[in-house]
Amino acid sequence: MIDGVSTAEAAKRCGVHYTTAFRRRHRFLEALAKDTPQTLPGILGGDEMVILKSFKGKRSAMPRKARKRGGKLAT
C-alpha cells in the first residue's frame, strides 16, 4: 500500500492470491478507520493560517486585479 501498487501487484509481491490481498487490504483500512480517538486529551492550541486564493488559468470574471509573481495579503 505504501508503494501505491495495485492489489494484483501486491498479491504477487506477497505470494498470496489476489482475493487474499484484497481482503487483507480492506481489513487493514477498516482497522485504521476504527482507530480514532473519541476525545482529545490535554490542552489543544490553534492558530490561523491565511492562504491566498488562486485564480490560475482564469482569464475573465476575476474579482480582483491580476497579481504579478505571487503577492502579498491585503490587510
CHARMM internal coordinates of N, CA and C (Angstrom, degrees):
IC EDIT
DIST 1 N 1 CA 1.4480
DIST 1 CA 1 C 1.5210
ANGL 1 N 1 CA 1 C 110.59
DIST 1 C 2 N 1.3154
ANGL 1 CA 1 C 2 N 116.95
DIHE 1 N 1 CA 1 C 2 N -36.69
DIST 2 N 2 CA 1.4659
ANGL 1 C 2 N 2 CA 119.68
DIHE 1 CA 1 C 2 N 2 CA -179.57
DIST 2 CA 2 C 1.5217
ANGL 2 N 2 CA 2 C 110.50
DIHE 1 C 2 N 2 CA 2 C -63.58
DIST 2 C 3 N 1.3376
ANGL 2 CA 2 C 3 N 116.61
DIHE 2 N 2 CA 2 C 3 N -38.09
DIST 3 N 3 CA 1.4640
ANGL 2 C 3 N 3 CA 120.50
DIHE 2 CA 2 C 3 N 3 CA -179.37
DIST 3 CA 3 C 1.5238
ANGL 3 N 3 CA 3 C 112.39
DIHE 2 C 3 N 3 CA 3 C -75.39
DIST 3 C 4 N 1.3327
ANGL 3 CA 3 C 4 N 117.65
DIHE 3 N 3 CA 3 C 4 N -13.94
DIST 4 N 4 CA 1.4543
ANGL 3 C 4 N 4 CA 121.27
DIHE 3 CA 3 C 4 N 4 CA 178.89
DIST 4 CA 4 C 1.5155
ANGL 4 N 4 CA 4 C 114.08
DIHE 3 C 4 N 4 CA 4 C 74.42
DIST 4 C 5 N 1.3262
ANGL 4 CA 4 C 5 N 116.85
DIHE 4 N 4 CA 4 C 5 N 26.14
DIST 5 N 5 CA 1.4636
ANGL 4 C 5 N 5 CA 119.90
DIHE 4 CA 4 C 5 N 5 CA 179.72
DIST 5 CA 5 C 1.5271
ANGL 5 N 5 CA 5 C 110.13
DIHE 4 C 5 N 5 CA 5 C -84.42
DIST 5 C 6 N 1.3156
ANGL 5 CA 5 C 6 N 115.72
DIHE 5 N 5 CA 5 C 6 N 165.17
DIST 6 N 6 CA 1.4602
ANGL 5 C 6 N 6 CA 120.82
DIHE 5 CA 5 C 6 N 6 CA 179.53
DIST 6 CA 6 C 1.5257
ANGL 6 N 6 CA 6 C 109.87
DIHE 5 C 6 N 6 CA 6 C -69.88
DIST 6 C 7 N 1.3267
ANGL 6 CA 6 C 7 N 114.92
DIHE 6 N 6 CA 6 C 7 N 167.49
DIST 7 N 7 CA 1.4668
ANGL 6 C 7 N 7 CA 119.68
DIHE 6 CA 6 C 7 N 7 CA 178.89
DIST 7 CA 7 C 1.5270
ANGL 7 N 7 CA 7 C 110.23
DIHE 6 C 7 N 7 CA 7 C -65.04
DIST 7 C 8 N 1.3215
ANGL 7 CA 7 C 8 N 116.91
DIHE 7 N 7 CA 7 C 8 N -37.33
DIST 8 N 8 CA 1.4630
ANGL 7 C 8 N 8 CA 120.17
DIHE 7 CA 7 C 8 N 8 CA 179.11
DIST 8 CA 8 C 1.5300
ANGL 8 N 8 CA 8 C 111.02
DIHE 7 C 8 N 8 CA 8 C -63.66
DIST 8 C 9 N 1.3303
ANGL 8 CA 8 C 9 N 116.79
DIHE 8 N 8 CA 8 C 9 N -42.99
DIST 9 N 9 CA 1.4687
ANGL 8 C 9 N 9 CA 120.45
DIHE 8 CA 8 C 9 N 9 CA 178.61
DIST 9 CA 9 C 1.5266
ANGL 9 N 9 CA 9 C 111.13
DIHE 8 C 9 N 9 CA 9 C -66.37
DIST 9 C 10 N 1.3318
ANGL 9 CA 9 C 10 N 117.06
DIHE 9 N 9 CA 9 C 10 N -40.23
DIST 10 N 10 CA 1.4595
ANGL 9 C 10 N 10 CA 120.64
DIHE 9 CA 9 C 10 N 10 CA 177.65
DIST 10 CA 10 C 1.5258
ANGL 10 N 10 CA 10 C 110.73
DIHE 9 C 10 N 10 CA 10 C -62.75
DIST 10 C 11 N 1.3281
ANGL 10 CA 10 C 11 N 116.27
DIHE 10 N 10 CA 10 C 11 N -39.15
DIST 11 N 11 CA 1.4702
ANGL 10 C 11 N 11 CA 120.31
DIHE 10 CA 10 C 11 N 11 CA 178.31
DIST 11 CA 11 C 1.5245
ANGL 11 N 11 CA 11 C 110.61
DIHE 10 C 11 N 11 CA 11 C -62.82
DIST 11 C 12 N 1.3379
ANGL 11 CA 11 C 12 N 116.67
DIHE 11 N 11 CA 11 C 12 N -42.05
DIST 12 N 12 CA 1.4720
ANGL 11 C 12 N 12 CA 120.33
DIHE 11 CA 11 C 12 N 12 CA 178.21
DIST 12 CA 12 C 1.5182
ANGL 12 N 12 CA 12 C 110.92
DIHE 11 C 12 N 12 CA 12 C -62.31
DIST 12 C 13 N 1.3442
ANGL 12 CA 12 C 13 N 116.38
DIHE 12 N 12 CA 12 C 13 N -45.58
DIST 13 N 13 CA 1.4622
ANGL 12 C 13 N 13 CA 120.47
DIHE 12 CA 12 C 13 N 13 CA -178.60
DIST 13 CA 13 C 1.5206
ANGL 13 N 13 CA 13 C 112.08
DIHE 12 C 13 N 13 CA 13 C -62.59
DIST 13 C 14 N 1.3413
ANGL 13 CA 13 C 14 N 116.95
DIHE 13 N 13 CA 13 C 14 N -36.44
DIST 14 N 14 CA 1.4623
ANGL 13 C 14 N 14 CA 120.68
DIHE 13 CA 13 C 14 N 14 CA -177.54
DIST 14 CA 14 C 1.5219
ANGL 14 N 14 CA 14 C 112.97
DIHE 13 C 14 N 14 CA 14 C -88.88
DIST 14 C 15 N 1.3279
ANGL 14 CA 14 C 15 N 117.07
DIHE 14 N 14 CA 14 C 15 N -10.40
DIST 15 N 15 CA 1.4586
ANGL 14 C 15 N 15 CA 120.36
DIHE 14 CA 14 C 15 N 15 CA 179.81
DIST 15 CA 15 C 1.5191
ANGL 15 N 15 CA 15 C 112.83
DIHE 14 C 15 N 15 CA 15 C 72.84
DIST 15 C 16 N 1.3301
ANGL 15 CA 15 C 16 N 117.18
DIHE 15 N 15 CA 15 C 16 N 34.30
DIST 16 N 16 CA 1.4612
ANGL 15 C 16 N 16 CA 121.30
DIHE 15 CA 15 C 16 N 16 CA 178.08
DIST 16 CA 16 C 1.5269
ANGL 16 N 16 CA 16 C 108.62
DIHE 15 C 16 N 16 CA 16 C -125.63
DIST 16 C 17 N 1.3314
ANGL 16 CA 16 C 17 N 116.30
DIHE 16 N 16 CA 16 C 17 N 168.36
DIST 17 N 17 CA 1.4534
ANGL 16 C 17 N 17 CA 121.43
DIHE 16 CA 16 C 17 N 17 CA 178.88
DIST 17 CA 17 C 1.5334
ANGL 17 N 17 CA 17 C 109.77
DIHE 16 C 17 N 17 CA 17 C -71.21
DIST 17 C 18 N 1.3295
ANGL 17 CA 17 C 18 N 115.26
DIHE 17 N 17 CA 17 C 18 N 155.70
DIST 18 N 18 CA 1.4636
ANGL 17 C 18 N 18 CA 121.41
DIHE 17 CA 17 C 18 N 18 CA -179.47
DIST 18 CA 18 C 1.5223
ANGL 18 N 18 CA 18 C 112.25
DIHE 17 C 18 N 18 CA 18 C -55.67
DIST 18 C 19 N 1.3347
ANGL 18 CA 18 C 19 N 117.47
DIHE 18 N 18 CA 18 C 19 N -44.58
DIST 19 N 19 CA 1.4699
ANGL 18 C 19 N 19 CA 120.13
DIHE 18 CA 18 C 19 N 19 CA -177.54
DIST 19 CA 19 C 1.5223
ANGL 19 N 19 CA 19 C 111.38
DIHE 18 C 19 N 19 CA 19 C -66.53
DIST 19 C 20 N 1.3302
ANGL 19 CA 19 C 20 N 116.83
DIHE 19 N 19 CA 19 C 20 N -33.11
DIST 20 N 20 CA 1.4618
ANGL 19 C 20 N 20 CA 120.21
DIHE 19 CA 19 C 20 N 20 CA 176.94
DIST 20 CA 20 C 1.5234
ANGL 20 N 20 CA 20 C 110.44
DIHE 19 C 20 N 20 CA 20 C -65.76
DIST 20 C 21 N 1.3259
ANGL 20 CA 20 C 21 N 116.89
DIHE 20 N 20 CA 20 C 21 N -44.52
DIST 21 N 21 CA 1.4642
ANGL 20 C 21 N 21 CA 120.99
DIHE 20 CA 20 C 21 N 21 CA 178.75
DIST 21 CA 21 C 1.5310
ANGL 21 N 21 CA 21 C 110.39
DIHE 20 C 21 N 21 CA 21 C -63.34
DIST 21 C 22 N 1.3282
ANGL 21 CA 21 C 22 N 117.06
DIHE 21 N 21 CA 21 C 22 N -41.16
DIST 22 N 22 CA 1.4571
ANGL 21 C 22 N 22 CA 121.50
DIHE 21 CA 21 C 22 N 22 CA 178.62
DIST 22 CA 22 C 1.5206
ANGL 22 N 22 CA 22 C 110.82
DIHE 21 C 22 N 22 CA 22 C -61.67
DIST 22 C 23 N 1.3197
ANGL 22 CA 22 C 23 N 116.61
DIHE 22 N 22 CA 22 C 23 N -47.25
DIST 23 N 23 CA 1.4719
ANGL 22 C 23 N 23 CA 122.10
DIHE 22 CA 22 C 23 N 23 CA -179.52
DIST 23 CA 23 C 1.5240
ANGL 23 N 23 CA 23 C 111.08
DIHE 22 C 23 N 23 CA 23 C -62.83
DIST 23 C 24 N 1.3304
ANGL 23 CA 23 C 24 N 116.99
DIHE 23 N 23 CA 23 C 24 N -44.68
DIST 24 N 24 CA 1.4682
ANGL 23 C 24 N 24 CA 120.45
DIHE 23 CA 23 C 24 N 24 CA -179.61
DIST 24 CA 24 C 1.5290
ANGL 24 N 24 CA 24 C 111.50
DIHE 23 C 24 N 24 CA 24 C -65.13
DIST 24 C 25 N 1.3339
ANGL 24 CA 24 C 25 N 116.43
DIHE 24 N 24 CA 24 C 25 N -39.73
DIST 25 N 25 CA 1.4619
ANGL 24 C 25 N 25 CA 119.78
DIHE 24 CA 24 C 25 N 25 CA 179.12
DIST 25 CA 25 C 1.5250
ANGL 25 N 25 CA 25 C 110.84
DIHE 24 C 25 N 25 CA 25 C -61.44
DIST 25 C 26 N 1.3239
ANGL 25 CA 25 C 26 N 116.46
DIHE 25 N 25 CA 25 C 26 N -44.80
DIST 26 N 26 CA 1.4593
ANGL 25 C 26 N 26 CA 119.80
DIHE 25 CA 25 C 26 N 26 CA -178.67
DIST 26 CA 26 C 1.5225
ANGL 26 N 26 CA 26 C 112.18
DIHE 25 C 26 N 26 CA 26 C -71.65
DIST 26 C 27 N 1.3102
ANGL 26 CA 26 C 27 N 118.11
DIHE 26 N 26 CA 26 C 27 N -33.55
DIST 27 N 27 CA 1.4694
ANGL 26 C 27 N 27 CA 120.14
DIHE 26 CA 26 C 27 N 27 CA 174.42
DIST 27 CA 27 C 1.5209
ANGL 27 N 27 CA 27 C 110.35
DIHE 26 C 27 N 27 CA 27 C -64.45
DIST 27 C 28 N 1.3254
ANGL 27 CA 27 C 28 N 116.25
DIHE 27 N 27 CA 27 C 28 N -41.34
DIST 28 N 28 CA 1.4524
ANGL 27 C 28 N 28 CA 120.82
DIHE 27 CA 27 C 28 N 28 CA 179.13
DIST 28 CA 28 C 1.5229
ANGL 28 N 28 CA 28 C 111.04
DIHE 27 C 28 N 28 CA 28 C -63.54
DIST 28 C 29 N 1.3373
ANGL 28 CA 28 C 29 N 117.31
DIHE 28 N 28 CA 28 C 29 N -46.23
DIST 29 N 29 CA 1.4681
ANGL 28 C 29 N 29 CA 121.15
DIHE 28 CA 28 C 29 N 29 CA 179.44
DIST 29 CA 29 C 1.5244
ANGL 29 N 29 CA 29 C 111.37
DIHE 28 C 29 N 29 CA 29 C -64.21
DIST 29 C 30 N 1.3369
ANGL 29 CA 29 C 30 N 117.22
DIHE 29 N 29 CA 29 C 30 N -37.38
DIST 30 N 30 CA 1.4661
ANGL 29 C 30 N 30 CA 120.70
DIHE 29 CA 29 C 30 N 30 CA 177.64
DIST 30 CA 30 C 1.5260
ANGL 30 N 30 CA 30 C 110.87
DIHE 29 C 30 N 30 CA 30 C -65.47
DIST 30 C 31 N 1.3323
ANGL 30 CA 30 C 31 N 116.58
DIHE 30 N 30 CA 30 C 31 N -40.45
DIST 31 N 31 CA 1.4636
ANGL 30 C 31 N 31 CA 120.39
DIHE 30 CA 30 C 31 N 31 CA 178.91
DIST 31 CA 31 C 1.5322
ANGL 31 N 31 CA 31 C 110.73
DIHE 30 C 31 N 31 CA 31 C -64.39
DIST 31 C 32 N 1.3253
ANGL 31 CA 31 C 32 N 116.96
DIHE 31 N 31 CA 31 C 32 N -38.84
DIST 32 N 32 CA 1.4663
ANGL 31 C 32 N 32 CA 120.28
DIHE 31 CA 31 C 32 N 32 CA 177.72
DIST 32 CA 32 C 1.5227
ANGL 32 N 32 CA 32 C 111.13
DIHE 31 C 32 N 32 CA 32 C -64.33
DIST 32 C 33 N 1.3188
ANGL 32 CA 32 C 33 N 116.81
DIHE 32 N 32 CA 32 C 33 N -39.22
DIST 33 N 33 CA 1.4637
ANGL 32 C 33 N 33 CA 120.65
DIHE 32 CA 32 C 33 N 33 CA -179.06
DIST 33 CA 33 C 1.5216
ANGL 33 N 33 CA 33 C 111.52
DIHE 32 C 33 N 33 CA 33 C -66.78
DIST 33 C 34 N 1.3242
ANGL 33 CA 33 C 34 N 117.05
DIHE 33 N 33 CA 33 C 34 N -32.44
DIST 34 N 34 CA 1.4657
ANGL 33 C 34 N 34 CA 121.05
DIHE 33 CA 33 C 34 N 34 CA -179.53
DIST 34 CA 34 C 1.5219
ANGL 34 N 34 CA 34 C 112.49
DIHE 33 C 34 N 34 CA 34 C -78.35
DIST 34 C 35 N 1.3259
ANGL 34 CA 34 C 35 N 117.16
DIHE 34 N 34 CA 34 C 35 N -18.45
DIST 35 N 35 CA 1.4564
ANGL 34 C 35 N 35 CA 121.41
DIHE 34 CA 34 C 35 N 35 CA -174.97
DIST 35 CA 35 C 1.5290
ANGL 35 N 35 CA 35 C 111.37
DIHE 34 C 35 N 35 CA 35 C -89.68
DIST 35 C 36 N 1.3212
ANGL 35 CA 35 C 36 N 117.10
DIHE 35 N 35 CA 35 C 36 N 58.69
DIST 36 N 36 CA 1.4571
ANGL 35 C 36 N 36 CA 121.02
DIHE 35 CA 35 C 36 N 36 CA 176.90
DIST 36 CA 36 C 1.5222
ANGL 36 N 36 CA 36 C 108.88
DIHE 35 C 36 N 36 CA 36 C -117.39
DIST 36 C 37 N 1.3024
ANGL 36 CA 36 C 37 N 117.81
DIHE 36 N 36 CA 36 C 37 N 137.49
DIST 37 N 37 CA 1.4625
ANGL 36 C 37 N 37 CA 119.49
DIHE 36 CA 36 C 37 N 37 CA 179.99
DIST 37 CA 37 C 1.5313
ANGL 37 N 37 CA 37 C 111.15
DIHE 36 C 37 N 37 CA 37 C -68.63
DIST 37 C 38 N 1.3077
ANGL 37 CA 37 C 38 N 116.12
DIHE 37 N 37 CA 37 C 38 N 141.57
DIST 38 N 38 CA 1.4579
ANGL 37 C 38 N 38 CA 120.78
DIHE 37 CA 37 C 38 N 38 CA 179.11
DIST 38 CA 38 C 1.5310
ANGL 38 N 38 CA 38 C 111.05
DIHE 37 C 38 N 38 CA 38 C -77.74
DIST 38 C 39 N 1.3234
ANGL 38 CA 38 C 39 N 116.62
DIHE 38 N 38 CA 38 C 39 N -38.19
DIST 39 N 39 CA 1.4594
ANGL 38 C 39 N 39 CA 121.29
DIHE 38 CA 38 C 39 N 39 CA 177.12
DIST 39 CA 39 C 1.5192
ANGL 39 N 39 CA 39 C 108.25
DIHE 38 C 39 N 39 CA 39 C -129.85
DIST 39 C 40 N 1.2896
ANGL 39 CA 39 C 40 N 115.75
DIHE 39 N 39 CA 39 C 40 N 154.21
DIST 40 N 40 CA 1.4506
ANGL 39 C 40 N 40 CA 120.19
DIHE 39 CA 39 C 40 N 40 CA 178.48
DIST 40 CA 40 C 1.5228
ANGL 40 N 40 CA 40 C 109.02
DIHE 39 C 40 N 40 CA 40 C -98.34
DIST 40 C 41 N 1.3305
ANGL 40 CA 40 C 41 N 117.28
DIHE 40 N 40 CA 40 C 41 N 121.71
DIST 41 N 41 CA 1.4595
ANGL 40 C 41 N 41 CA 120.43
DIHE 40 CA 40 C 41 N 41 CA -179.00
DIST 41 CA 41 C 1.5257
ANGL 41 N 41 CA 41 C 111.68
DIHE 40 C 41 N 41 CA 41 C -79.92
DIST 41 C 42 N 1.3083
ANGL 41 CA 41 C 42 N 115.64
DIHE 41 N 41 CA 41 C 42 N 151.88
DIST 42 N 42 CA 1.4566
ANGL 41 C 42 N 42 CA 120.49
DIHE 41 CA 41 C 42 N 42 CA 173.34
DIST 42 CA 42 C 1.5108
ANGL 42 N 42 CA 42 C 114.20
DIHE 41 C 42 N 42 CA 42 C 82.34
DIST 42 C 43 N 1.3173
ANGL 42 CA 42 C 43 N 114.71
DIHE 42 N 42 CA 42 C 43 N -164.69
DIST 43 N 43 CA 1.4567
ANGL 42 C 43 N 43 CA 122.43
DIHE 42 CA 42 C 43 N 43 CA -176.87
DIST 43 CA 43 C 1.5220
ANGL 43 N 43 CA 43 C 108.77
DIHE 42 C 43 N 43 CA 43 C -95.99
DIST 43 C 44 N 1.3078
ANGL 43 CA 43 C 44 N 116.17
DIHE 43 N 43 CA 43 C 44 N 134.35
DIST 44 N 44 CA 1.4543
ANGL 43 C 44 N 44 CA 120.80
DIHE 43 CA 43 C 44 N 44 CA 177.81
DIST 44 CA 44 C 1.5088
ANGL 44 N 44 CA 44 C 109.67
DIHE 43 C 44 N 44 CA 44 C -111.04
DIST 44 C 45 N 1.2938
ANGL 44 CA 44 C 45 N 115.91
DIHE 44 N 44 CA 44 C 45 N 145.49
DIST 45 N 45 CA 1.4509
ANGL 44 C 45 N 45 CA 120.67
DIHE 44 CA 44 C 45 N 45 CA 177.37
DIST 45 CA 45 C 1.5131
ANGL 45 N 45 CA 45 C 109.67
DIHE 44 C 45 N 45 CA 45 C -120.46
DIST 45 C 46 N 1.2993
ANGL 45 CA 45 C 46 N 116.22
DIHE 45 N 45 CA 45 C 46 N 151.16
DIST 46 N 46 CA 1.4580
ANGL 45 C 46 N 46 CA 120.36
DIHE 45 CA 45 C 46 N 46 CA 178.33
DIST 46 CA 46 C 1.4962
ANGL 46 N 46 CA 46 C 110.29
DIHE 45 C 46 N 46 CA 46 C -135.28
DIST 46 C 47 N 1.2928
ANGL 46 CA 46 C 47 N 115.82
DIHE 46 N 46 CA 46 C 47 N 153.60
DIST 47 N 47 CA 1.4406
ANGL 46 C 47 N 47 CA 121.39
DIHE 46 CA 46 C 47 N 47 CA 178.87
DIST 47 CA 47 C 1.5187
ANGL 47 N 47 CA 47 C 107.29
DIHE 46 C 47 N 47 CA 47 C -141.42
DIST 47 C 48 N 1.3082
ANGL 47 CA 47 C 48 N 116.34
DIHE 47 N 47 CA 47 C 48 N 161.08
DIST 48 N 48 CA 1.4494
ANGL 47 C 48 N 48 CA 118.22
DIHE 47 CA 47 C 48 N 48 CA 179.49
DIST 48 CA 48 C 1.5173
ANGL 48 N 48 CA 48 C 109.82
DIHE 47 C 48 N 48 CA 48 C -96.53
DIST 48 C 49 N 1.3098
ANGL 48 CA 48 C 49 N 114.43
DIHE 48 N 48 CA 48 C 49 N 150.60
DIST 49 N 49 CA 1.4563
ANGL 48 C 49 N 49 CA 120.54
DIHE 48 CA 48 C 49 N 49 CA 178.95
DIST 49 CA 49 C 1.5233
ANGL 49 N 49 CA 49 C 107.02
DIHE 48 C 49 N 49 CA 49 C -132.75
DIST 49 C 50 N 1.3026
ANGL 49 CA 49 C 50 N 116.47
DIHE 49 N 49 CA 49 C 50 N 128.50
DIST 50 N 50 CA 1.4494
ANGL 49 C 50 N 50 CA 120.85
DIHE 49 CA 49 C 50 N 50 CA -178.72
DIST 50 CA 50 C 1.5230
ANGL 50 N 50 CA 50 C 108.20
DIHE 49 C 50 N 50 CA 50 C -108.45
DIST 50 C 51 N 1.3259
ANGL 50 CA 50 C 51 N 115.73
DIHE 50 N 50 CA 50 C 51 N 126.36
DIST 51 N 51 CA 1.4604
ANGL 50 C 51 N 51 CA 121.29
DIHE 50 CA 50 C 51 N 51 CA 178.37
DIST 51 CA 51 C 1.5169
ANGL 51 N 51 CA 51 C 107.50
DIHE 50 C 51 N 51 CA 51 C -119.71
DIST 51 C 52 N 1.3216
ANGL 51 CA 51 C 52 N 116.46
DIHE 51 N 51 CA 51 C 52 N 126.67
DIST 52 N 52 CA 1.4554
ANGL 51 C 52 N 52 CA 120.68
DIHE 51 CA 51 C 52 N 52 CA 178.01
DIST 52 CA 52 C 1.5265
ANGL 52 N 52 CA 52 C 109.23
DIHE 51 C 52 N 52 CA 52 C -68.37
DIST 52 C 53 N 1.3198
ANGL 52 CA 52 C 53 N 117.47
DIHE 52 N 52 CA 52 C 53 N 134.89
DIST 53 N 53 CA 1.4476
ANGL 52 C 53 N 53 CA 121.89
DIHE 52 CA 52 C 53 N 53 CA 179.98
DIST 53 CA 53 C 1.5213
ANGL 53 N 53 CA 53 C 109.16
DIHE 52 C 53 N 53 CA 53 C -74.22
DIST 53 C 54 N 1.3204
ANGL 53 CA 53 C 54 N 115.65
DIHE 53 N 53 CA 53 C 54 N 134.63
DIST 54 N 54 CA 1.4557
ANGL 53 C 54 N 54 CA 120.92
DIHE 53 CA 53 C 54 N 54 CA -178.14
DIST 54 CA 54 C 1.5241
ANGL 54 N 54 CA 54 C 110.58
DIHE 53 C 54 N 54 CA 54 C -99.30
DIST 54 C 55 N 1.3064
ANGL 54 CA 54 C 55 N 114.97
DIHE 54 N 54 CA 54 C 55 N 133.97
DIST 55 N 55 CA 1.4548
ANGL 54 C 55 N 55 CA 121.16
DIHE 54 CA 54 C 55 N 55 CA 174.19
DIST 55 CA 55 C 1.5296
ANGL 55 N 55 CA 55 C 108.99
DIHE 54 C 55 N 55 CA 55 C -116.33
DIST 55 C 56 N 1.3224
ANGL 55 CA 55 C 56 N 116.42
DIHE 55 N 55 CA 55 C 56 N 33.97
DIST 56 N 56 CA 1.4504
ANGL 55 C 56 N 56 CA 121.71
DIHE 55 CA 55 C 56 N 56 CA -176.18
DIST 56 CA 56 C 1.5291
ANGL 56 N 56 CA 56 C 110.45
DIHE 55 C 56 N 56 CA 56 C -57.98
DIST 56 C 57 N 1.2894
ANGL 56 CA 56 C 57 N 116.26
DIHE 56 N 56 CA 56 C 57 N 130.80
DIST 57 N 57 CA 1.4503
ANGL 56 C 57 N 57 CA 121.98
DIHE 56 CA 56 C 57 N 57 CA 177.96
DIST 57 CA 57 C 1.5174
ANGL 57 N 57 CA 57 C 114.04
DIHE 56 C 57 N 57 CA 57 C 84.23
DIST 57 C 58 N 1.3081
ANGL 57 CA 57 C 58 N 118.00
DIHE 57 N 57 CA 57 C 58 N -5.37
DIST 58 N 58 CA 1.4567
ANGL 57 C 58 N 58 CA 120.86
DIHE 57 CA 57 C 58 N 58 CA -179.45
DIST 58 CA 58 C 1.5303
ANGL 58 N 58 CA 58 C 108.36
DIHE 57 C 58 N 58 CA 58 C -90.58
DIST 58 C 59 N 1.3163
ANGL 58 CA 58 C 59 N 116.19
DIHE 58 N 58 CA 58 C 59 N 125.56
DIST 59 N 59 CA 1.4626
ANGL 58 C 59 N 59 CA 119.74
DIHE 58 CA 58 C 59 N 59 CA -176.01
DIST 59 CA 59 C 1.5269
ANGL 59 N 59 CA 59 C 113.07
DIHE 58 C 59 N 59 CA 59 C -104.95
DIST 59 C 60 N 1.3090
ANGL 59 CA 59 C 60 N 117.83
DIHE 59 N 59 CA 59 C 60 N -16.78
DIST 60 N 60 CA 1.4602
ANGL 59 C 60 N 60 CA 119.35
DIHE 59 CA 59 C 60 N 60 CA -177.91
DIST 60 CA 60 C 1.5155
ANGL 60 N 60 CA 60 C 110.13
DIHE 59 C 60 N 60 CA 60 C -138.58
DIST 60 C 61 N 1.3138
ANGL 60 CA 60 C 61 N 115.57
DIHE 60 N 60 CA 60 C 61 N 164.75
DIST 61 N 61 CA 1.4664
ANGL 60 C 61 N 61 CA 123.51
DIHE 60 CA 60 C 61 N 61 CA 176.82
DIST 61 CA 61 C 1.5231
ANGL 61 N 61 CA 61 C 112.95
DIHE 60 C 61 N 61 CA 61 C 59.62
DIST 61 C 62 N 1.3359
ANGL 61 CA 61 C 62 N 116.74
DIHE 61 N 61 CA 61 C 62 N 36.95
DIST 62 N 62 CA 1.4573
ANGL 61 C 62 N 62 CA 119.37
DIHE 61 CA 61 C 62 N 62 CA 175.96
DIST 62 CA 62 C 1.5185
ANGL 62 N 62 CA 62 C 109.49
DIHE 61 C 62 N 62 CA 62 C -83.05
DIST 62 C 63 N 1.3310
ANGL 62 CA 62 C 63 N 118.23
DIHE 62 N 62 CA 62 C 63 N 137.57
DIST 63 N 63 CA 1.4553
ANGL 62 C 63 N 63 CA 120.61
DIHE 62 CA 62 C 63 N 63 CA -178.24
DIST 63 CA 63 C 1.5308
ANGL 63 N 63 CA 63 C 114.10
DIHE 62 C 63 N 63 CA 63 C -78.06
DIST 63 C 64 N 1.3245
ANGL 63 CA 63 C 64 N 117.44
DIHE 63 N 63 CA 63 C 64 N 1.21
DIST 64 N 64 CA 1.4578
ANGL 63 C 64 N 64 CA 120.42
DIHE 63 CA 63 C 64 N 64 CA -178.78
DIST 64 CA 64 C 1.5239
ANGL 64 N 64 CA 64 C 108.45
DIHE 63 C 64 N 64 CA 64 C -147.99
DIST 64 C 65 N 1.3350
ANGL 64 CA 64 C 65 N 116.82
DIHE 64 N 64 CA 64 C 65 N 169.47
DIST 65 N 65 CA 1.4577
ANGL 64 C 65 N 65 CA 120.53
DIHE 64 CA 64 C 65 N 65 CA 175.39
DIST 65 CA 65 C 1.5247
ANGL 65 N 65 CA 65 C 109.07
DIHE 64 C 65 N 65 CA 65 C -72.71
DIST 65 C 66 N 1.2987
ANGL 65 CA 65 C 66 N 116.04
DIHE 65 N 65 CA 65 C 66 N 153.80
DIST 66 N 66 CA 1.4611
ANGL 65 C 66 N 66 CA 121.56
DIHE 65 CA 65 C 66 N 66 CA -179.05
DIST 66 CA 66 C 1.5233
ANGL 66 N 66 CA 66 C 110.65
DIHE 65 C 66 N 66 CA 66 C -67.36
DIST 66 C 67 N 1.3237
ANGL 66 CA 66 C 67 N 116.50
DIHE 66 N 66 CA 66 C 67 N 142.36
DIST 67 N 67 CA 1.4651
ANGL 66 C 67 N 67 CA 122.02
DIHE 66 CA 66 C 67 N 67 CA 174.96
DIST 67 CA 67 C 1.5203
ANGL 67 N 67 CA 67 C 108.14
DIHE 66 C 67 N 67 CA 67 C -98.22
DIST 67 C 68 N 1.2897
ANGL 67 CA 67 C 68 N 115.86
DIHE 67 N 67 CA 67 C 68 N 151.33
DIST 68 N 68 CA 1.4670
ANGL 67 C 68 N 68 CA 120.94
DIHE 67 CA 67 C 68 N 68 CA 177.29
DIST 68 CA 68 C 1.5218
ANGL 68 N 68 CA 68 C 108.42
DIHE 67 C 68 N 68 CA 68 C -107.25
DIST 68 C 69 N 1.2975
ANGL 68 CA 68 C 69 N 115.96
DIHE 68 N 68 CA 68 C 69 N 120.12
DIST 69 N 69 CA 1.4662
ANGL 68 C 69 N 69 CA 123.38
DIHE 68 CA 68 C 69 N 69 CA 176.48
DIST 69 CA 69 C 1.5138
ANGL 69 N 69 CA 69 C 112.93
DIHE 68 C 69 N 69 CA 69 C 52.16
DIST 69 C 70 N 1.3123
ANGL 69 CA 69 C 70 N 115.63
DIHE 69 N 69 CA 69 C 70 N 69.58
DIST 70 N 70 CA 1.4524
ANGL 69 C 70 N 70 CA 120.08
DIHE 69 CA 69 C 70 N 70 CA 177.53
DIST 70 CA 70 C 1.5047
ANGL 70 N 70 CA 70 C 111.50
DIHE 69 C 70 N 70 CA 70 C 85.47
DIST 70 C 71 N 1.2823
ANGL 70 CA 70 C 71 N 116.81
DIHE 70 N 70 CA 70 C 71 N -143.33
DIST 71 N 71 CA 1.4451
ANGL 70 C 71 N 71 CA 119.16
DIHE 70 CA 70 C 71 N 71 CA 178.29
DIST 71 CA 71 C 1.5082
ANGL 71 N 71 CA 71 C 111.63
DIHE 70 C 71 N 71 CA 71 C 160.95
DIST 71 C 72 N 1.2788
ANGL 71 CA 71 C 72 N 115.35
DIHE 71 N 71 CA 71 C 72 N 175.02
DIST 72 N 72 CA 1.4552
ANGL 71 C 72 N 72 CA 122.10
DIHE 71 CA 71 C 72 N 72 CA 179.15
DIST 72 CA 72 C 1.5231
ANGL 72 N 72 CA 72 C 108.16
DIHE 71 C 72 N 72 CA 72 C -114.92
DIST 72 C 73 N 1.2986
ANGL 72 CA 72 C 73 N 116.08
DIHE 72 N 72 CA 72 C 73 N 151.06
DIST 73 N 73 CA 1.4554
ANGL 72 C 73 N 73 CA 121.83
DIHE 72 CA 72 C 73 N 73 CA 177.71
DIST 73 CA 73 C 1.5206
ANGL 73 N 73 CA 73 C 109.53
DIHE 72 C 73 N 73 CA 73 C -73.53
DIST 73 C 74 N 1.3235
ANGL 73 CA 73 C 74 N 115.28
DIHE 73 N 73 CA 73 C 74 N 126.49
DIST 74 N 74 CA 1.4702
ANGL 73 C 74 N 74 CA 119.77
DIHE 73 CA 73 C 74 N 74 CA 177.86
DIST 74 CA 74 C 1.5055
ANGL 74 N 74 CA 74 C 109.10
DIHE 73 C 74 N 74 CA 74 C -81.79
DIST 74 C 75 N 1.3341
ANGL 74 CA 74 C 75 N 117.62
DIHE 74 N 74 CA 74 C 75 N 117.35
DIST 75 N 75 CA 1.4676
ANGL 74 C 75 N 75 CA 120.78
DIHE 74 CA 74 C 75 N 75 CA -179.08
DIST 75 CA 75 C 1.4921
ANGL 75 N 75 CA 75 C 111.99
DIHE 74 C 75 N 75 CA 75 C -100.48
END
COOR INIT
IC SEED 1 N 1 CA 1 C
IC BUILD
